[in-house]
Amino acid sequence: MELEKIRFKLYLVVFIVLLLVGIFGFMIVENLSLLDAIYFSIVTMATVGYGDIHPQYLLGKILAIVLIIGGVGTFLGIVASITDLFVKRREESLRLQKLNMVTGLFFSEMGNGLLRRFVEIDSGLSNLQRVLRISNEWRPRDFANASEAVRKHVFMISSRLGDLSEMCDYLHSHGDLLLRLLENPIVQEHGAFGDLLQAIFHLRDELLNRPDFAYLPDADIRHLEGDVVRVYGLLVLQWLQYMSYLKANYGYLFSLAMRLNPFDSEASAIIKGS
């Protein structure tokens, strides 16, 4: 997409430069008015050539030849670039829609549960709770500000507050889901979500390779906490992105996801009040 945008901007700049050269050139060489010069330059570069205005002087004819040779290529390039941008934008929209369907499956099946487990062992939870108390009034700018705050946030995890054995069992029970998601070509095209799944899979393997969590040395505990922090940070950012997508496209899904917010201690799927 970025390459197409750069190409479009380049063609557009060249086209505008040629057009301005043509306009001022015909005004000077052929003594045309500004409106006639604009008209003649455009029909020349677009190869329409009505024939009602044509160069009278040698220099004007040379200028017309330059506009035809240079203008036709850039004009067609602009048209082709615009077409490519529309096609790419449509393809990108469909790809993101499929990716968010996969992301929704992930959070429904295990992502939300994993977030709740991380929240239980987050010793610095109060800061995130203030930032991530999502409401129905949130706008794209609010989600962007929250994502920026999460990137700057220093996650503090204490595995002593939770049950590593239970977390290991939880990740192990969802191993097949992780494998299917990692094999999905849509996921492979999206670096952030793919990185998250890789980090989760690594944490799962780390936990599975420890037979007893009761007697782990402090150095190993700190290592595991680092693996948890890696997953936690990526998971929160992906969750925010998914919530933003639901808010913009699926109000009923966003309503449930908001009521199940793992960072809201009072969250409940049950709707209270009138």
C-alpha positions in Angstrom: 0.0 0.0 0.0 2.8 2.4 0.9 4.6 1.8 -2.4 1.4 2.6 -4.4 1.0 5.8 -2.4 4.5 6.9 -3.1 4.2 6.1 -6.8 0.9 8.0 -7.0 2.5 11.1 -5.3 5.4 11.0 -7.7 3.2 10.8 -10.8 1.1 13.6 -9.4 4.0 15.9 -8.8 5.4 15.3 -12.3 2.0 15.9 -13.8 1.5 19.1 -11.9 5.0 20.4 -12.9 4.4 19.6 -16.6 0.9 21.2 -16.4 2.3 24.4 -14.9 5.1 24.5 -17.5 2.6 24.1 -20.2 0.2 26.7 -18.9 2.8 29.4 -18.4 4.7 28.3 -21.5 1.7 28.7 -23.8 0.8 32.0 -22.2 4.2 33.4 -23.0 5.0 31.7 -26.4 1.5 31.5 -27.9 0.0 34.6 -26.2 -2.9 32.6 -24.8 -5.1 33.8 -22.0 -4.8 31.9 -18.7 -8.0 30.0 -19.2 -7.1 29.1 -22.8 -3.6 28.0 -21.7 -5.1 25.8 -18.9 -7.6 24.3 -21.4 -5.0 23.6 -24.1 -2.5 22.1 -21.7 -5.1 19.7 -20.2 -6.5 18.5 -23.6 -2.9 18.1 -24.9 -1.8 16.1 -21.9 -5.0 14.0 -21.9 -4.5 13.4 -25.7 -8.1 14.7 -26.3 -6.9 17.2 -28.9 -10.1 18.9 -30.0 -8.2 21.0 -32.5 -9.9 24.3 -31.7 -6.6 25.6 -30.3 -3.2 24.6 -31.7 0.3 26.0 -31.5 1.2 28.7 -34.0 4.9 29.0 -33.3 7.8 26.6 -33.4 8.5 26.9 -29.7 4.9 26.3 -28.9 4.9 23.1 -31.0 8.0 21.9 -29.2 6.3 22.6 -25.9 3.2 20.7 -27.1 5.3 17.7 -28.0 7.0 17.7 -24.6 3.6 17.8 -22.9 2.2 15.0 -25.0 5.2 12.7 -24.4 5.6 13.5 -20.7 2.0 14.2 -19.9 0.4 11.1 -21.4 2.7 8.8 -19.3 2.1 10.7 -16.1 -1.7 11.0 -16.7 -2.1 7.3 -17.4 0.2 6.6 -14.4 -2.1 8.7 -12.1 -5.2 6.8 -13.3 -3.4 3.4 -12.9 -2.2 4.4 -9.4 -5.6 5.6 -8.3 -7.1 2.3 -9.5 -4.4 0.3 -7.7 -5.0 2.3 -4.5 -8.7 1.5 -4.5 -8.1 -2.2 -5.2 -5.4 -2.4 -2.5 -7.7 -0.6 0.0 -10.5 -3.0 -0.7 -8.2 -6.0 -0.3 -6.7 -4.5 2.9 -10.2 -4.0 4.3 -11.2 -7.6 3.5 -8.0 -8.9 5.0 -8.5 -6.9 8.2 -12.0 -8.1 8.5 -10.8 -11.7 8.3 -8.0 -11.0 10.7 -10.4 -9.5 13.2 -12.7 -12.5 12.9 -9.7 -14.7 13.9 -8.8 -12.3 16.7 -12.4 -12.4 18.0 -12.2 -16.2 18.1 -8.9 -16.0 20.0 -10.2 -13.6 22.7 -13.4 -15.6 23.0 -11.7 -18.9 23.4 -8.6 -18.0 25.5 -7.4 -14.4 25.2 -9.9 -12.9 27.7 -9.2 -15.8 30.1 -5.5 -15.3 29.8 -5.9 -11.5 30.4 -7.8 -12.2 33.6 -5.1 -14.5 34.9 -2.4 -11.8 34.2 -4.5 -9.2 35.9 -4.6 -11.4 39.1 -0.8 -11.3 39.3 -0.3 -7.7 38.2 1.1 -5.7 41.2 0.7 -2.4 39.3 -2.8 -3.0 38.1 -4.3 0.3 39.4 -2.5 2.3 36.6 -3.9 0.1 33.9 -7.3 0.2 35.4 -7.5 4.0 35.1 -6.3 3.8 31.4 -8.4 0.9 30.3 -11.8 1.7 31.7 -13.4 1.6 28.3 -16.8 3.1 27.9 -19.4 3.5 25.1 -18.3 7.2 24.7 -14.8 6.3 23.6 -13.7 7.6 20.2 -10.7 6.5 18.0 -8.5 9.1 19.7 -9.3 7.6 23.1 -8.2 4.2 21.9 -5.0 5.7 20.4 -4.2 7.5 23.7 -4.8 4.3 25.7 -2.5 2.3 23.3 0.2 4.9 23.8 -0.1 4.8 27.5 0.1 1.0 27.5 3.3 1.1 25.4 4.9 3.5 28.0 3.5 1.4 31.0 6.0 -0.6 33.0 4.4 -3.9 33.7 5.0 -5.4 37.2 4.2 -9.0 37.5 4.5 -11.1 40.7 4.1 -14.8 40.0 3.9 -15.4 43.8 0.4 -13.8 43.6 -1.0 -16.5 41.2 -0.9 -20.1 40.4 1.7 -20.9 37.7 0.5 -24.5 37.6 -3.0 -23.5 36.8 -1.8 -21.1 34.1 0.3 -23.9 32.6 -2.8 -26.1 32.5 -4.8 -23.4 30.9 -2.3 -22.8 28.1 -1.8 -26.5 27.6 -5.5 -27.0 27.2 -5.5 -24.4 24.4 -2.5 -25.7 22.6 -4.5 -26.9 19.6 -6.1 -23.5 19.2 -2.7 -21.8 19.2 -1.4 -24.2 16.6 -4.4 -23.6 14.3 -4.1 -19.8 14.7 -0.4 -19.9 13.9 -1.0 -21.9 10.8 -3.6 -19.5 9.5 -2.2 -17.5 6.5 -4.1 -14.4 7.6 -2.3 -14.4 11.0 1.1 -14.9 9.2 0.5 -11.7 7.3 -0.1 -9.7 10.5 3.1 -9.2 12.4 1.7 -8.0 15.7 -0.9 -10.8 16.2 1.6 -13.4 15.0 4.2 -12.0 17.5 1.6 -12.3 20.3 0.8 -16.0 19.5 4.6 -16.8 19.3 5.1 -15.3 22.7 2.2 -17.2 24.2 3.4 -20.4 22.7 6.9 -19.8 24.2 5.4 -19.1 27.6 3.4 -22.3 27.3 6.6 -24.3 26.5 8.5 -22.7 29.4 5.8 -23.6 31.9 5.3 -27.2 30.5 9.0 -27.9 30.9 9.0 -27.2 34.7 7.7 -30.3 36.6 7.2 -28.5 40.0 6.5 -24.8 40.5 6.8 -25.0 44.3 10.6 -25.1 44.4 11.8 -22.9 41.6 14.8 -20.7 42.3 14.3 -16.9 42.3 16.3 -16.5 39.1 14.0 -18.9 37.3 10.9 -17.2 38.8 12.2 -13.8 37.4 12.8 -15.5 34.0 9.2 -16.7 33.9 7.9 -13.3 35.0 9.7 -11.8 32.1 8.0 -14.2 29.7 4.7 -13.3 31.3 5.4 -9.6 30.9 6.2 -10.0 27.2 2.9 -11.8 26.6 0.9 -9.4 28.8 2.1 -6.2 27.0 1.4 -7.6 23.6 -1.9 -9.0 24.7 -3.2 -5.7 26.1 -2.3 -3.9 22.9 -4.0 -6.5 20.7 -7.0 -6.4 23.0 -7.3 -2.6 22.7 -7.0 -2.8 18.9 -9.8 -5.4 18.8 -12.0 -3.4 21.1 -11.5 -0.4 18.8 -12.6 -2.5 15.9 -15.7 -3.7 17.6 -16.6 -0.2 18.7 -16.4 1.0 15.1 -18.1 -2.0 13.4 -20.1 -4.2 15.8 -21.9 -2.4 18.6 -23.5 -5.6 20.0 -20.2 -7.4 20.3 -18.5 -4.3 21.8 -21.3 -4.1 24.4 -20.5 -7.6 25.7 -16.7 -7.1 25.5 -17.0 -3.9 27.4 -19.1 -5.5 30.1 -16.4 -8.3 30.4 -13.5 -5.8 30.6 -10.8 -7.7 32.6 -9.4 -4.4 33.9 -12.8 -3.4 35.4 -13.2 -5.0 38.9 -16.9 -4.5 38.7 -17.3 -6.0 35.2 -20.2 -8.4 34.6 -22.0 -9.7 31.6 -25.3 -9.2 33.5 -27.0 -5.9 32.5 -28.2 -4.1 35.7 -30.6 -1.3 36.0 -33.5 -0.2 33.8 
